[in-house]
């Protein structure tokens, strides 16, 4: 597929500039008005039927060609993060306190580059649905788009998405069948006791001591309740209590993040955290209130679609640049909700793994991060080839095959 990579590389300059423009004007979840308008205008100019405002600020572009009955969905995310950029790039954020620290600007540019090529030169028959999603960063934009009828109006037989990954060689692709990314849940634990003077602790019920014991006890859930072969994370990220060294506070608050790669383990973690916190509090004579906030689901790639995605990557790049079954990640992704409705696969593309890559090798959600512009050509070529193979006239009778 050298010819396809060559064609998309020749055109990449236009979309590198577009990516940098988006990068310089980052927008938070459900505030992606400028980015969404840019995306919609581009798609309309290339002949796509476009719907704006799906799920708040989402955009869907549909392109129907020929009489094929298959329907493909490809998703890119658009939102930025509340981080002050320190990359030093000429195209760095011009909006104080905001930056594209996760590469969504690159994901958007890759899919737009593919969209133009497919509109002008794509060889396929069927329906292509390009989904530009808002609010991946904690806002569950995928779920909101679905609640507003995304797959009712734009049904898909399969759906795919791609994310860049620092620490992996630029342009190298990683696939994984099964659980790819963890669920994410959050808990606020408020321990309420009786405050008092630090010199007479026997006349108080100290929630801070209870909180300290609870932090340690929570560590036993993963080590003693979860199957050692099942990844799980229980992290206490904050413990807030008291302001003076001689005052026992009346309350202590813990903030937790909870991750798992198995749906049953996710249920187990919630049950054991609630039980343990309640009993720990009772043992210290204080009250416990556990406020549980359910986050993103476990992201599970379906077998047939992942095999297809893998074969497309090998065809495009060669087997030496594709990891066929990579390791799962304990980060979370709201593309998981889409995969609960539609079979598909979430794939990774390397953003750089050495000092030469500079900011591109910097981990996401870091002030020094930047998307690797060479991935515009590779990522867009991948989307073009995947769309043409999935919507090939020869594939109309099969679920997912080359």
Rosetta blueprint (number, residue, H / E / L):
1 X L
2 X H
3 X H
4 X H
5 X H
6 X H
7 X H
8 X H
9 X H
10 X H
11 X H
12 X H
13 X H
14 X H
15 X H
16 X H
17 X H
18 X H
19 X H
20 X H
21 X H
22 X H
23 X H
24 X H
25 X L
26 X L
27 X L
28 X L
29 X L
30 X L
31 X L
32 X L
33 X H
34 X H
35 X H
36 X H
37 X H
38 X H
39 X H
40 X H
41 X H
42 X H
43 X H
44 X H
45 X H
46 X L
47 X L
48 X L
49 X E
50 X E
51 X E
52 X E
53 X E
54 X E
55 X L
56 X L
57 X L
58 X E
59 X E
60 X E
61 X E
62 X E
63 X E
64 X E
65 X E
66 X L
67 X L
68 X L
69 X L
70 X L
71 X E
72 X E
73 X E
74 X E
75 X E
76 X E
77 X E
78 X L
79 X L
80 X L
81 X E
82 X L
83 X L
84 X L
85 X L
86 X L
87 X L
88 X L
89 X L
90 X L
91 X L
92 X L
93 X L
94 X L
95 X L
96 X L
97 X L
98 X L
99 X E
100 X L
101 X L
102 X L
103 X L
104 X H
105 X H
106 X H
107 X H
108 X H
109 X H
110 X H
111 X H
112 X H
113 X H
114 X H
115 X H
116 X H
117 X H
118 X H
119 X H
120 X H
121 X H
122 X L
123 X L
124 X L
125 X L
126 X E
127 X E
128 X E
129 X E
130 X E
131 X E
132 X E
133 X E
134 X L
135 X L
136 X L
137 X L
138 X L
139 X L
140 X L
141 X H
142 X H
143 X H
144 X H
145 X H
146 X H
147 X H
148 X L
149 X L
150 X H
151 X H
152 X H
153 X H
154 X L
155 X L
156 X L
157 X L
158 X E
159 X E
160 X E
161 X E
162 X E
163 X E
164 X E
165 X E
166 X L
167 X L
168 X L
169 X L
170 X L
171 X L
172 X L
173 X E
174 X E
175 X L
176 X L
177 X L
178 X E
179 X E
180 X E
181 X E
182 X L
183 X E
184 X E
185 X E
186 X E
187 X E
188 X E
189 X E
190 X E
191 X E
192 X E
193 X L
194 X E
195 X L
196 X E
197 X E
198 X H
199 X H
200 X H
201 X H
202 X H
203 X H
204 X L
205 X E
206 X L
207 X H
208 X H
209 X H
210 X H
211 X H
212 X H
213 X H
214 X H
215 X H
216 X H
217 X H
218 X H
219 X H
220 X H
221 X H
222 X H
223 X H
224 X H
225 X L
226 X L
227 X L
228 X L
229 X L
230 X L
231 X L
232 X E
233 X E
234 X E
235 X E
236 X E
237 X E
238 X E
239 X E
240 X E
241 X L
242 X L
243 X L
244 X L
245 X L
246 X L
247 X E
248 X E
249 X L
250 X L
251 X E
252 X E
253 X E
254 X E
255 X E
256 X E
257 X E
258 X E
259 X E
260 X E
261 X L
262 X L
263 X H
264 X H
265 X H
266 X H
267 X H
268 X H
269 X H
270 X H
271 X H
272 X H
273 X H
274 X H
275 X H
276 X H
277 X H
278 X H
279 X H
280 X H
281 X H
282 X H
283 X H
284 X L
285 X L
286 X L
287 X E
288 X E
289 X E
290 X E
291 X E
292 X E
293 X E
294 X E
295 X L
296 X L
297 X L
298 X L
299 X E
300 X E
301 X E
302 X L
303 X H
304 X H
305 X H
306 X H
307 X H
308 X H
309 X H
310 X H
311 X H
312 X H
313 X H
314 X H
315 X H
316 X H
317 X H
318 X L
319 X H
320 X H
321 X H
322 X E
323 X E
324 X L
325 X L
326 X L
327 X L
328 X L
329 X E
330 X L
331 X L
332 X L
333 X L
334 X L
335 X H
336 X H
337 X H
338 X H
339 X H
340 X H
341 X H
342 X L
343 X L
344 X E
345 X E
346 X E
347 X E
348 X E
349 X E
350 X E
351 X L
352 X L
353 X L
354 X L
355 X H
356 X H
357 X H
358 X H
359 X H
360 X H
361 X H
362 X L
363 X L
364 X L
365 X L
366 X L
367 X L
368 X L
369 X L
370 X L
371 X L
372 X L
373 X L
374 X L
375 X H
376 X H
377 X H
378 X H
379 X H
380 X H
381 X H
382 X H
383 X H
384 X H
385 X H
386 X H
387 X H
388 X H
389 X H
390 X H
391 X L
392 X L
393 X H
394 X H
395 X H
396 X L
397 X L
398 X L
399 X L
400 X L
401 X L
402 X L
